[in-house]
Amino acid sequence: MRYTERVEWFFALSESRCVFRRDSGSLTFDVPPSETTRWRAVARVLRSPVDAVSCALLPASCSLCGSPLPRLSSVPICDVCWAGIPVLAGAACARCGDTLDRAGTSSLCRSCRMTPPPFTRAVAYGLYEGGMREAIHALKYSRLHPAARVLGGMLARAIAKLAGEAPAEMLVVPIPLHRSKYAQRGFNQARALAEEALHDLKKTHPLWHLKLAPSTLLRLRPTESQAGLTPRQRRQNVRGAFSVGNDSAVTTKHILLVDDILTTGATARAAALALAKAGAASVWVATLARAQRRGAPDVERLDAAPGARFETRILDSIIKRN
């Protein structure tokens, strides 16, 4: 394919997906008819970098709901979808964060009472459903890396729930991927979220010393996807899957484990156990989302909850930075 043909093909393709529309007549600038074709080709070559960037940064529609995007953004997700992500609320287990039956009197869920986890407490920002699930999938599977900025801000707010309770100094350890999974995906979403969360927490909690330690925990073997597995199968799937590369790096240290989703807690338990065996003083867990295991979830949406205006202002500030 000749160069001019490749240029024509590129713009025909980009015209079908970009929000910027072009008027071919405006490119002639009253040039003589004999020069029009040549001038048009030159103009298209000159504007191609601008068009390529604009199409990449501002697709025609929101990646989640399909609505047109109103402004230039590195994250092709509309404000309505972001604001519609539910925030966890209501009675929750003091250990794992799962929803508690209001009729019960214990502060712990049945699972934590029967088999206490090797971590002190787990917190999450929102429920793993709807927009939250779609946004996480866009980050993990569609490689929408800029979404980590907004999602990381949400994770920072989940971590902030531990302020005043968790130690003032902690190592932040993202749940690792096995090298085969990392090679396939090209990045670790837990690390990307942790980096963005720490960026925000340095501003909101400057006295909290949180240090990212991504190489602390190792995944010894590839594990099957936890999706679709029973709780027992999940535990068996990750049993013995994690190890600490250098025990001295965690001995007497307080650890904050970070991941994108917590469902039954099998992965968090297995990772926390490995850290505890290596001598960690305590292990805490923070995830972006929490999958509900039973009962109707108690959630509050940003546009309907008490203090909604304050919550919305915070989320708007996160979105506007992107």
Secondary structure, DSSP 8 states (H G I E B T S, - for coil): --HHHHHHHHHHHHHTTBS----GGGGSTT--HHHHHHHHHHHHHHHHHHHHHHHHHSBSB-TTT--B--S--SS---HHHHHTS-EE-S-B-TTT--B--TT---SS-HHHHHS--SSS-EEEEEESSHHHHHHHHHHHTS--TTHHHHHHHHHHHHHGGGTTTS-SEEEEEE----HHHHHHHSS-HHHHHHHHHHHHHHHH-TT-EEEE-TTSEEE-S-----TT--HHHHHHHHTT-EEES-GGGTTT-EEEEEEEEESSSHHHHHHHHHHHHTT-SEEEEEEEEE---SS---EE-TTTSTTHHHHHHHHHHHHHT-
